[in-house]
Amino acid sequence: MPEAGKMAAVPKVESPEIRYYILNDFSKLRLGTFPVPEPLECPGVQEEKALVSVPGVAFDEERNRIGCGKGL
């Protein structure tokens, strides 16, 4: 991905927050919370401009995700 000038970041639960880490190698993922693959030690991401893909099952008429995650 760096060859295209883009970075991919993946979430990691660090209670009570979720932080995003740059992913350069899928072998650096391990089952984590909920059990979702999470990065091991990776550089953190603090970008102001980012495209975020958020999974969701239900959305309201204004395209807001319904629910808070964590089974809530």
C-alpha positions in Angstrom: 0.0 0.0 0.0 2.8 2.5 0.6 3.7 2.2 -3.1 0.4 3.8 -3.9 1.0 6.6 -1.4 -1.8 5.3 0.9 -1.7 3.7 4.3 -4.1 1.2 5.8 -4.9 1.3 9.5 -6.7 -1.3 11.6 -8.4 -0.9 15.0 -7.2 -2.2 18.3 -9.2 -2.1 21.5 -7.2 -0.4 24.3 -9.9 -0.1 26.9 -11.8 2.1 27.1 -10.7 3.5 23.7 -10.2 2.1 20.2 -6.9 3.2 18.5 -5.9 2.7 14.9 -2.6 1.3 13.8 -0.8 1.2 10.4 -0.9 -2.3 8.9 1.9 -3.2 6.6 1.8 -7.0 7.1 -1.2 -9.2 7.7 1.1 -11.6 9.7 1.2 -8.9 12.4 -2.4 -9.5 13.3 -3.5 -11.7 16.2 -7.0 -12.5 17.6 -7.9 -9.8 20.1 -11.0 -8.5 21.6 -14.4 -9.8 20.6 -12.4 -12.0 18.8 -11.4 -9.6 16.0 -7.9 -9.7 14.5 -5.9 -6.8 16.0 -2.4 -5.6 15.3 0.6 -6.4 17.5 3.1 -3.6 17.9 2.6 -1.2 15.0 3.0 2.5 14.5 0.0 4.5 15.6 -2.1 6.7 13.3 -3.2 10.2 14.2 -4.4 11.5 10.8 -7.0 14.2 10.5 -8.0 13.2 7.0 -8.9 9.5 6.7 -11.4 7.2 5.1 -12.9 4.9 7.7 -14.8 1.8 6.8 -17.2 0.9 9.7 -19.1 -2.3 9.6 -22.8 -2.1 10.4 -25.9 -4.1 10.3 -28.5 -1.4 10.7 -28.7 2.3 9.7 -31.3 5.0 10.1 -32.7 7.2 7.3 -29.9 9.7 7.7 -27.3 6.9 7.2 -26.2 6.9 10.8 -25.2 3.6 12.2 -27.6 2.2 14.8 -25.9 0.8 17.9 -22.7 1.5 19.7 -20.8 -1.7 19.1 -19.7 -4.0 21.9 -23.1 -5.6 21.8 -24.8 -2.4 22.9 
